[in-house]
Amino acid sequence: MFLCHIAAIGLYLFIYIVIVLYSYILIFLYRYCAICLLLYCLLVAWGYYFLYIYILFLFLTSTSIFYNRGCRLSIIWLFTV
C-alpha cells in the first residue's frame, strides 16, 4: 500500500515536470518565432541599413568589457551610448 502511494507521487511528479518542460519549450519557440518574424520584417522594410545596425548591436553586446557580473550587457551602458 505504501509503495503504491510512492509510485503515484512519482508519477504525478513526472507528469508535472513534463508539463512544465513542454510549457517552457513552447514559450521559447513562441518568442523565437516572434523575434525572427520581427527581424525579418525590419530587414525587409529597412534593407541593409537595418542589417548594419543589428550587426553593430550584436558586436557591442558580445564584447566582454561591458559584461556586468554575468549579465549580457549593462543597462546603464546601453542607455549612455
MOCOR-V218380 format. One record per backbone hydrogen bond with DSSP energy under -1.0 kcal/mol. CO is the residue of the C=O (numbers start at 1). NH is the residue of the N-H. Records with the same first field share a line. If there is no record, write none. Layout:
CO = NH + NH
This chain:
1 = 5
2 = 6
3 = 7
4 = 8
5 = 9
6 = 10
7 = 11
8 = 12
9 = 13
10 = 14
11 = 15
12 = 16
13 = 17
14 = 18
15 = 19
16 = 20
17 = 21
18 = 22
19 = 23
20 = 24
21 = 25
22 = 26
23 = 27
24 = 28
25 = 29
26 = 30
27 = 31
28 = 32
29 = 33
30 = 34
31 = 35
32 = 36
33 = 37
34 = 38
35 = 39
36 = 40
37 = 41
38 = 42
39 = 43
40 = 44
41 = 45
42 = 46
43 = 47
47 = 51
48 = 52
49 = 53
50 = 54
51 = 55
52 = 56
53 = 57
54 = 58
55 = 59
56 = 60
57 = 61
58 = 62
63 = 66
64 = 67
66 = 74
68 = 71
74 = 78
75 = 79
